[in-house]
Amino acid sequence: MDLAETRKHLSELDINAGSTATLIANRAMSRGIAVSSDERQRLTLHRGKRRIWFDGAQSNINKVLAQRCTRYKDVTARLLRNHGVNAPDNVVFGAEHVGPAWQWALRELPVVVKPPNGGKGDLVHVGVDGFAEFESAFNAVAESAAEVLVERFVPGEEHRVLLIYGKVAAAQRRVPAHVLGNGRSTINKLIKKKNKQRIKSNNKIYIESQINIDDAVLGKLDSQGVSLDSVPARGQKIWLRSNSNVSSGGEAHDATDDMSPAEIAMAENVARAIPGLRVAGLDMLLPRDGNGSEPHVLEVNSSPLITGHHYPWAGPSRDVAAMLIEAMFPTATTDSPETRR
């Protein structure tokens, strides 16, 4: 059964079938795991007495305590440091405490200013080292999140590492939106060309995630001394955003085979630091190309998206859905009649 047939089958079962549910159901059914819908129209896998549901990236795989701990970035960081995992120092401040927050930041400059739990990439301010910039970033986060986390800045290249039952299953290097100059085209034309490349890629993640020119892009260009009308030299890289979210034009390159044994060991130690954490996406900064000296774990997401590992912008696809099924149901076999209850 291919993914299109799986999606149709899930629809017939009255299951909300996004990309994640479709991948997981497809791999589950091929291994003899029964699939059904629950009262909330969630994908439910069952074998024997075991029941596991999925609602997009949400599921009941992880223990409740693990989910609660990872919801708060400062709590997560303390747990990690207590177990020997490199995690930057941070403190959460109330929205009205910009003064005390700046006094703490002065000891750690440069710093990162972001929401203490959740938050979109555009609310993460990296490399802040002056009060005017700090105050602006602090107030922007406070307006949206009520509290503000201030964290020591750590150099390194951003990676997303997927843990499945305590083992590294896949890793991706995340690259912010950018264009490469050709010595002829303006940045505006290069952005249009990049968007066409994303459409022609036939990769649904990137087709649906175009690079939109907004205030964040204009501000990033201005910080590099260029504008939409500038013509960068051949091979010159022009950054368009600070965050690496694929949804805003970033790219995810498979980097599973690039991780060193020490980096893998640190990532897998995260599962031991947080009891009941079976599946997680780690935001790690790894030393690459002269940027950074030690690996660090920035955040732990207990409801990680897996589709990006199946559909990277560059590098091999990693069948993490199959790895997840095999970890959850290690005794499952293929082609069982149980699959279509």
PyMOL commands that set and color helices and strands:
alter all, ss='L'
color gray80, all
select helices_A, chain A and resi 3-12+19-30+64-71+73-82+98-105+121-123+131-145+187-200+204-207+215-223+246-248+256-258+261-273+307-310+320-328+337-340
alter helices_A, ss='H'
color red, helices_A
select strands_A, chain A and resi 34-37+43-47+50-55+58-59+90-94+111-114+125-128+147-152+157-164+167-175+178-180+237-239+251-254+279-286+296-301
alter strands_A, ss='S'
color yellow, strands_A
deselect
rebuild
show_as cartoon
